[in-house]
Amino acid sequence: MAIKITGAPCSWGVDDPKNPYLPSWLKVLDEAAAAGYKGLELGPYGYIPLDLELVSAELKKRELTIVAGTIFDDLVSEANQENIIKQVHDICGLITKLPLEEKEEGQHFKTPYLVVIDWGHDERDYAAGHADTAPRLKDIDWSRMIELIKKVATIASKEYGVRTVVHPHAGGYIEFADEINKIAEEIPYETAGLCLDTGHLYFSGMDPVEWLKKYQEQIDYVHFKDVNKNVYDEIMKEKIRFFDAVAKGVMCPLGTGNLNYPAIYNTLQGMNYNGFITIEQERDPRNSDTSLRDVKASLDYLKSIGF
């Protein structure tokens, strides 16, 4: 396998760019480089400035590249579609001009990727991880979301040469097994691929090894997380928002939780997966003082098992 390990600002608690407790984006860059990462995701829209010269200079100082940008927003509401399309242009217009990684041999599509995540619905946020009780979208709303994702992917590809990957995420309307299956069926691979996340799969009741194998032909990009089983078992008894569960420590450094990373490594070998894996450990940004320690520990752990 030809694999590069990268990081993401969510490991510093950066998910909501309006959160008043977020660390400086320059601190995130400093610590990502100090931990040994060579590549980083841009993070949520609005966190790292949309200033090409400034951001490019700061990345070059630290010998960092950008592997992906993210749309983390409501993909369902018709009223939000114009906002989503603006994000596509703003993000792709920036990430394609920043320092980038070379394409690995065997990698399906070059970076940077546009990671697309549905988010922003209370009724699903409180049902994160509960496949049996979480409400599902009506057919008309699901179809509208699918068409929007296709439109996003087409703009990103045709206007910027950026590959779109759909990321199932706990607490959004693309989370559970039935929804991932529908995404894979209804969005042709030539239009967009999948970014499967080991931690979100586990959180939402799926075996990461099984799902990596199942969709190996449609996976372009992978996220790694680990889950603290004791915290997970407790929060699954509560009615709790996903990021409130995160604040309780449900995500932990790789190798310290309940996911079997040696088995995941063997699975990726069997798939002949080549390309990028991004380590994430979502947290409350008020706990970002331990981010450097944790992201370095996760990277060191992966190296210790063969990555």
C-alpha positions as CSV (number, residue, x, y, z in Angstrom):
1,M,0.0,0.0,0.0
2,A,1.0,3.6,-0.7
3,I,-0.6,5.5,2.2
4,K,-0.1,8.9,3.6
5,I,-1.4,9.8,7.0
6,T,-2.8,13.3,7.5
7,G,-4.7,15.3,10.1
8,A,-7.7,17.6,10.5
9,P,-8.7,20.6,12.6
10,C,-11.5,18.6,14.3
11,S,-8.8,17.0,16.5
12,W,-8.5,20.5,18.0
13,G,-12.2,20.7,18.5
14,V,-12.8,22.7,15.3
15,D,-16.2,21.7,14.0
16,D,-18.3,24.8,14.4
17,P,-16.4,27.8,13.1
18,K,-18.6,30.1,15.3
19,N,-17.6,28.3,18.5
20,P,-16.0,31.0,20.7
21,Y,-13.5,28.5,22.2
22,L,-11.7,27.5,19.0
23,P,-8.0,27.6,19.0
24,S,-6.2,29.8,16.5
25,W,-5.8,28.2,13.1
26,L,-2.1,29.1,13.3
27,K,-1.9,27.0,16.5
28,V,-3.5,24.1,14.7
29,L,-0.9,24.4,11.9
30,D,1.9,24.6,14.4
31,E,0.9,21.6,16.3
32,A,0.0,19.5,13.3
33,A,3.5,20.0,12.0
34,A,5.1,19.4,15.4
35,A,3.2,16.1,15.7
36,G,4.8,15.0,12.4
37,Y,1.9,15.5,10.0
38,K,2.7,16.6,6.4
39,G,-0.9,17.1,5.3
40,L,-4.0,18.6,6.8
41,E,-7.7,19.2,6.0
42,L,-8.9,22.8,5.6
43,G,-11.5,22.3,8.3
44,P,-15.1,23.6,8.3
45,Y,-16.0,26.5,6.0
46,G,-15.0,29.8,7.6
47,Y,-12.3,28.5,10.0
48,I,-9.1,28.9,8.0
49,P,-9.3,32.3,6.1
50,L,-10.2,32.2,2.5
51,D,-7.0,34.2,1.8
52,L,-4.8,32.4,-0.7
53,E,-1.6,34.3,-0.1
54,L,-1.8,34.3,3.7
55,V,-2.8,30.6,4.1
56,S,-0.3,29.4,1.4
57,A,2.5,31.2,3.1
58,E,1.7,29.8,6.5
59,L,1.5,26.3,5.1
60,K,4.8,26.6,3.4
61,K,6.5,27.8,6.6
62,R,5.5,24.5,8.2
63,E,5.9,22.3,5.1
64,L,2.3,21.4,5.2
65,T,-0.1,20.6,2.4
66,I,-3.9,20.6,2.2
67,V,-5.6,17.3,1.3
68,A,-9.3,18.3,1.5
69,G,-11.9,20.9,2.2
70,T,-15.2,20.2,3.9
71,I,-18.8,21.2,3.5
72,F,-20.3,20.4,6.9
73,D,-23.8,21.9,6.6
74,D,-27.5,21.3,6.0
75,L,-27.8,19.4,2.6
76,V,-31.6,18.9,3.0
77,S,-33.2,22.3,3.2
78,E,-34.0,23.9,-0.2
79,A,-33.4,27.3,1.4
80,N,-29.8,26.4,2.1
81,Q,-28.8,25.3,-1.4
82,E,-27.5,28.6,-2.6
83,N,-25.2,28.8,0.5
84,I,-23.9,25.3,-0.3
85,I,-23.1,26.1,-3.9
86,K,-21.2,29.3,-2.7
87,Q,-19.2,27.1,-0.4
88,V,-18.3,24.8,-3.2
89,H,-16.8,27.7,-5.2
90,D,-15.1,29.3,-2.3
91,I,-13.5,26.1,-1.0
92,C,-12.5,24.6,-4.3
93,G,-11.2,28.0,-5.5
94,L,-8.9,28.0,-2.5
95,I,-7.8,24.4,-2.0
96,T,-6.7,23.9,-5.6
97,K,-4.2,26.7,-5.3
98,L,-2.7,25.8,-1.9
99,P,0.3,23.5,-1.5
100,L,-0.8,20.0,-2.5
101,E,0.3,16.4,-2.2
102,E,1.5,14.3,-5.1
103,K,-0.8,11.6,-6.2
104,E,0.1,8.2,-4.9
105,E,0.5,5.2,-7.3
106,G,-2.8,3.4,-7.3
107,Q,-4.7,6.3,-5.8
108,H,-8.1,6.7,-7.6
109,F,-8.3,10.5,-7.6
110,K,-5.7,13.1,-6.7
111,T,-6.1,15.4,-3.8
112,P,-7.5,17.8,-2.8
113,Y,-10.9,16.3,-2.1
114,L,-14.2,18.0,-1.3
115,V,-15.7,16.2,1.7
116,V,-19.5,16.6,1.9
117,I,-21.3,16.0,5.2
118,D,-24.9,16.6,6.0
119,W,-25.4,18.4,9.3
120,G,-27.7,20.7,11.3
121,H,-30.9,18.8,12.2
122,D,-31.8,18.6,15.9
123,E,-34.1,15.6,15.4
124,R,-31.2,13.6,14.0
125,D,-28.5,15.1,16.3
126,Y,-30.3,13.8,19.4
127,A,-30.7,10.4,17.7
128,A,-27.0,10.0,16.7
129,G,-26.1,6.3,16.9
130,H,-29.7,5.1,17.3
131,A,-30.6,3.5,14.0
132,D,-33.8,2.0,15.3
133,T,-35.4,5.3,16.5
134,A,-33.8,8.0,14.3
135,P,-36.3,9.6,11.9
136,R,-35.6,9.2,8.2
137,L,-36.1,11.7,5.4
138,K,-39.2,11.7,3.4
139,D,-38.6,10.6,-0.2
140,I,-39.0,14.1,-1.6
141,D,-36.4,15.5,0.8
142,W,-34.0,12.6,0.2
143,S,-34.2,13.1,-3.5
144,R,-33.6,16.8,-3.2
145,M,-30.5,16.1,-1.1
146,I,-29.2,13.6,-3.7
147,E,-29.6,16.0,-6.5
148,L,-27.8,18.7,-4.6
149,I,-24.8,16.4,-3.9
150,K,-24.7,15.5,-7.6
151,K,-24.7,19.2,-8.4
152,V,-21.9,19.9,-5.9
153,A,-19.8,17.1,-7.3
154,T,-20.3,18.2,-10.9
155,I,-19.3,21.8,-10.1
156,A,-16.3,20.7,-8.1
157,S,-15.1,18.3,-10.8
158,K,-15.8,20.2,-14.0
159,E,-14.9,23.7,-12.8
160,Y,-12.0,22.9,-10.4
161,G,-10.9,19.3,-11.0
162,V,-11.8,18.4,-7.4
163,R,-13.1,15.0,-6.5
164,T,-16.2,15.0,-4.2
165,V,-16.5,12.3,-1.5
166,V,-19.6,11.8,0.6
167,H,-18.9,11.3,4.3
168,P,-21.6,9.5,6.5
169,H,-21.6,11.3,9.9
170,A,-23.2,10.6,13.2
171,G,-26.1,13.0,13.8
172,G,-26.7,13.9,10.2
173,Y,-29.2,12.4,7.6
174,I,-26.4,10.3,6.0
175,E,-25.4,8.1,8.9
176,F,-26.9,4.6,9.1
177,A,-26.5,1.4,7.0
178,D,-29.7,2.0,5.0
179,E,-28.7,5.5,4.2
180,I,-25.1,4.6,3.2
181,N,-26.5,1.9,0.9
182,K,-28.8,4.4,-0.7
183,I,-26.0,6.9,-1.3
184,A,-23.8,4.3,-2.9
185,E,-26.7,3.2,-5.1
186,E,-28.1,6.6,-6.1
187,I,-24.9,8.6,-6.6
188,P,-22.8,7.0,-9.4
189,Y,-19.2,6.5,-8.7
190,E,-18.2,8.5,-11.7
191,T,-20.0,11.5,-10.0
192,A,-18.7,11.1,-6.4
193,G,-17.0,8.6,-4.2
194,L,-17.2,7.7,-0.5
195,C,-15.2,8.8,2.5
196,L,-15.9,6.2,5.2
197,D,-15.0,7.1,8.8
198,T,-14.1,4.2,11.1
199,G,-15.3,6.0,14.2
200,H,-18.6,7.1,12.8
201,L,-19.3,3.7,11.4
202,Y,-18.7,2.2,14.9
203,F,-20.7,4.9,16.6
204,S,-23.6,4.3,14.3
205,G,-23.7,0.5,14.8
206,M,-21.6,-0.8,12.0
207,D,-18.4,-2.8,11.8
208,P,-15.7,-0.7,10.1
209,V,-13.9,-3.7,8.6
210,E,-17.2,-5.0,7.1
211,W,-18.1,-1.7,5.6
212,L,-14.6,-0.9,4.2
213,K,-14.7,-4.2,2.4
214,K,-18.3,-3.7,1.3
215,Y,-17.6,-0.4,-0.5
216,Q,-14.0,-0.9,-1.4
217,E,-14.7,-0.1,-5.0
218,Q,-16.3,3.3,-4.1
219,I,-14.0,4.5,-1.3
220,D,-11.7,7.3,-2.4
221,Y,-10.7,8.5,1.1
222,V,-10.7,7.2,4.7
223,H,-11.0,8.9,8.1
224,F,-9.7,7.1,11.2
225,K,-11.1,7.6,14.7
226,D,-11.3,5.5,17.9
227,V,-14.1,5.2,20.3
228,N,-13.9,4.9,24.1
229,K,-16.3,1.9,24.8
230,N,-17.1,2.9,28.4
231,V,-18.1,6.4,27.4
232,Y,-20.0,5.2,24.3
233,D,-22.0,2.7,26.4
234,E,-23.0,5.4,28.8
235,I,-24.0,8.1,26.3
236,M,-26.1,5.6,24.3
237,K,-28.4,5.4,27.3
238,E,-28.9,9.2,27.2
239,K,-30.7,11.6,24.9
240,I,-27.7,13.6,23.9
241,R,-26.4,15.6,21.0
242,F,-23.4,14.1,19.1
243,F,-21.0,16.8,20.0
244,D,-22.1,16.7,23.7
245,A,-21.1,13.0,23.5
246,V,-17.8,14.2,22.0
247,A,-17.3,16.6,24.9
248,K,-17.6,13.6,27.3
249,G,-14.7,12.0,25.6
250,V,-16.4,9.4,23.4
251,M,-13.5,9.8,20.8
252,C,-10.0,8.9,22.0
253,P,-6.5,8.5,20.5
254,L,-6.1,5.6,18.0
255,G,-5.2,2.3,19.7
256,T,-6.7,3.3,23.0
257,G,-10.4,2.6,22.2
258,N,-12.5,-0.3,21.0
259,L,-11.7,-0.4,17.3
260,N,-9.4,-3.1,16.0
261,Y,-6.8,-1.2,13.9
262,P,-4.6,-4.2,13.1
263,A,-7.7,-5.8,11.5
264,I,-8.4,-2.5,9.7
265,Y,-4.8,-2.4,8.5
266,N,-5.2,-5.9,7.1
267,T,-8.5,-5.0,5.5
268,L,-6.9,-2.0,3.7
269,Q,-4.1,-4.2,2.6
270,G,-6.5,-6.7,1.1
271,M,-8.3,-3.9,-0.7
272,N,-5.0,-2.6,-2.0
273,Y,-6.0,0.8,-0.7
274,N,-3.7,3.6,-1.9
275,G,-3.9,7.2,-1.0
276,F,-4.8,9.2,2.1
277,I,-6.0,8.4,5.6
278,T,-6.9,11.3,7.9
279,I,-6.7,10.9,11.7
280,E,-9.5,12.7,13.6
281,Q,-10.3,12.8,17.3
282,E,-13.3,15.1,17.7
283,R,-13.3,16.9,21.0
284,D,-14.6,20.0,22.9
285,P,-12.3,22.8,21.8
286,R,-11.9,23.8,25.5
287,N,-9.8,20.6,25.7
288,S,-7.5,21.4,22.8
289,D,-4.6,21.8,25.1
290,T,-4.1,18.0,24.9
291,S,-4.6,17.9,21.1
292,L,-0.9,17.9,20.2
293,R,-0.2,15.0,22.6
294,D,-3.2,13.0,21.3
295,V,-2.6,13.5,17.5
296,K,1.0,12.6,17.9
297,A,0.1,9.5,19.9
298,S,-2.4,8.4,17.2
299,L,0.2,8.9,14.4
300,D,2.8,7.0,16.4
301,Y,0.4,4.2,17.0
302,L,-0.4,3.7,13.3
303,K,3.3,3.7,12.5
304,S,3.8,1.0,15.2
305,I,1.3,-1.4,13.5
306,G,2.7,-1.0,10.0
307,F,1.2,2.1,8.4
